[in-house]
């Protein structure tokens, strides 16, 4: 499946035992783009009963488990409906970052796309102690399920993501486990262009759902947008839409409870050989 170019291999947990496909070496072989299927990550979906409808087991390309992946969760929403695990009108997804509600959404002529409700974004820091380089103006941080550094720059298209990303991904300001790194710049039409260096992939990906959320939150925190709906343009050219609802409207607390809407599309189905 692909979520705006962020691609994943999915397994139906009713048919494939977890222990067969979730060993780190098996994950690395599956995600290998030359000797395997090829993807940014791997997911196993399991239907459950109780507080959730489906459990998402998500793994990075390097074999490590991750608490959350926004685009994988969009894809999981769409696939859970297709596999009969959950209803299109709404579902509860269990992730390492907590319970997420989601649905298929489309009205007034808009396409039907998966939409997910994030837990509140935490540890929002509008400025962190990382020196900008030429073309960078402000560096912030937020945890949108996983940690993200967000950098306001002149032109995201011109950023040396491969060169600058690894150094910032492990910078002490991003915490012990490091963070994804996102560069963002304004487009003439009011949308925002971003690019992401992803931990676990250790390289640039075509899109990052949690990165889009963290980026939208920092743009609001910096006062660069007052829009409730922030449109982020991925490297695949597809839009990710982030709707920011202030928590103050619910509880008097600061911060935001975001909703993310974007692509979740099956590219092909198949049967693997030996793992």
N, C-alpha and C positions, 0 to 999 in steps of 0.2 A: 504494500500500500504506500501511497505518497500523500503527504500533507504539505502542499506548496513546495514540493521538491525535497522535503525532509522525508527520507524513505525508510521503511521498516519491513522486516519479515515477520508475519503473524502466524501463530499456531493456535488451533482450536484445542483448548485444554481437555475437552471431552474425548479427544481422539489421540492426543499425543501426551504421554506421561511427562510431567515436568522434569523429572530427573534425567530424561533422555536428551533434552535440548537445552537445559539451563546450566550445564557445566561450562566454566569459562572457555575452555579449549573448543568445545562444540559451538559456542556462540561466535567465537572468532572465526571458525571455519565457515559457518553459515553466512556471516556478514562480509567475508572476504569477496571483493568485487572481481577477482581474477580466477580464484579456484573454488569459490562457493557461489551462493545466490547473489550476495552483494547488497548491503544496506548500511544505513547510519546506526541502526539498532535492531533489537529483536524483542517481540512481545508474545506472551502467552495469555490468552483470555480464558477465564474459568467462571462459569455461572455459579452463583451461591444464593443462599437464602438467609434472611435476617436483615441486618442493617444495610446491606448492599445487594445489588443485583449481579454484578460482575466484578471479579478481581482482575486488575491489570498487573501482570508481572513484566516489568520493563528492564531491559539490559542494554547498556551501551555497546558500541561496536567492539570495544576492547575487552568485553566480557564482564565488566563490572555492573553491578545492579545500581539503579538510580531511583530516587523517590518519585520523580515526576518527569514527564516529557509532554509539553503542551500539544504538539502535533501528533504524537502517538496517542494521546487521549482523544483528540478529535477523530483520528482514524478508528480508535477503539469504539467510539460512540456509533459511528457509521456501521462498522462490522458487527457489533453486538446486535444491531437491528437486523442486518442481513442474515445472521446465523440464528435468529430467533431467541437470543439470550435476553433481550430487553425490548421495551416498547419505544417506538420513535417519539412518542409524546413526552417521554421523560424517563430517566434511569439514574441509579446511584452506582458510582464507580469507586471501588476501593483502591487507593494508591498508597505508596509510602509516605506521601505528603498529606494524607487524610482523605476523607470522603469528598468526592466531587459529584455534583449533579450535572446532567447534560441532557441534550435532546437534539432532534433534527429540527432546524428552524428555517422558515422561508415564508414570506408574505409580500403582498403588494407587488407581485411580479419578480421578486428576488429569488434566486435559485435556492433550493433546499440544501442546506449545509449543516454539518454538526456544529454545535455550540456548547461550550462548557463553562461552568461557574467555578472560579478559583476560590480557594480559601484566601483570607485577607493577606495582602502583600505585607511583609514585615521587614524590620531593620532597614527602613528607607533612610539613606544618607545622601543628601544632595551633593555633598562634596567629600571626596576621600583623598588621602595624602599620596597621590600618584602624580608625578610631574607630567604635564602634557607635552607632546612634541608638536612640531609645526603642523598646523591645520586642525589641531584639537583645542577645544575651548573649555570644556568642563567635564569632570569625571565624577560620576555618582555610583551608588550601590543600592541594591534591593534584593530581597529574597522572595521570589515568586515561585514557591515550591522548592526551588533550588537557587543558589546564589548567582547573581549577575552583576558584573560591572557594566556601566553604560557610559559611553563617551560621545558627547556632542562634538561634531566635526564639521568642517567646511563642505566636504563632499565624500560621502561613504564609498562612492565608486572608486575613489583614488587611494583608499587606505591600503597599506601593506598588511593585510590581515595575517598572512602566513608568517611574516617577519615579526610583527609586533605582538600578535596574539599569544604565543607561548610564554613570553615574559610576563604579560599582564595576567594571564590565566593562573599563574602560580604566585602572584604578588602577595606579600604578607597582608596587605589591606583587604584581600578577598577571603581570608580565613584559611584554616588548616587544610581544607580539601580543595582549595582553589575555586574558581568560578568560570562561568561562561563570560565572554567579553563581546559586547555589542557596540558598534559604531552607528551613529544616526545623524542624518542631515535632512533639512527640509527640501521638499520638491516644490516647484512653482505652482502646482495645482492644490497645495495645501496638505497633501499626504506627506508621509515621512519614509525615507529610504533607509534601510538598515542592513547591516551585515554582521554575522556572528561567527566567532571562533568558539567551538564547543568542546568542553572537557569530555573525556570518554571517547570522543572521535579523534580529538587532538588535531583538529583542522577545521577549516571553514565548511559549514553546511549551507544548503540553499535556503533554509528557513529554520527558525527556532520559535516555537510557540510561547514558551515561558520567557524567552528573550523579548518577544514582542510585547508581552505584558509588562515586564520590568521596564522596558523602554518607554512605553506609554505613561507609566506611573512617574518616571523621572521627568519626562517632558512636562507633565502637569505640575510636579513639584517645583521645577525650575520656572514655572510661569510662562512656558513657551506655547502652551495651548490651554484653552479653557473649555474645549469641546468635550462632551460626554463620550462621544465616539471618536476614537483615534484610529486612523487607517495607516497601517504599516505595510510597506511594499517589500516583499522578499526578493532574494536573488533569482528566484524562478520567474519573477514578474507577477506572481499572484499576491493578492491582498490578504492580510490578516487584520480583522477588525477587533479592536479592544474597546469594550464599553466599561467605563469607570464609574462605579457608584460609591460615593463617599460613605464611609462607615459611620460618620457623625449622624447621618440620617437614620441610622438604626439604633445606635447605642451611645452616642456622644463621644465615641473614641475617634482618634485620627486614623488616616490611611484610607485604603480603598478595597472594595471587594470587586474584582474584575470579572468580566465575561469575555471569552475569546471565541470568535467565529471564524472558520476557515475551511480549507479543503480537507477531505478524508476520502480518498478514492482508491478502489482496488485496481491495480495495474494488471496483475495476472494471478492465477491459481495454479498450483502444481503439487508434485510429490517429490520429496527430496530423495537423494541416494543415501549412501552411508554417511553418517555424521561423524 
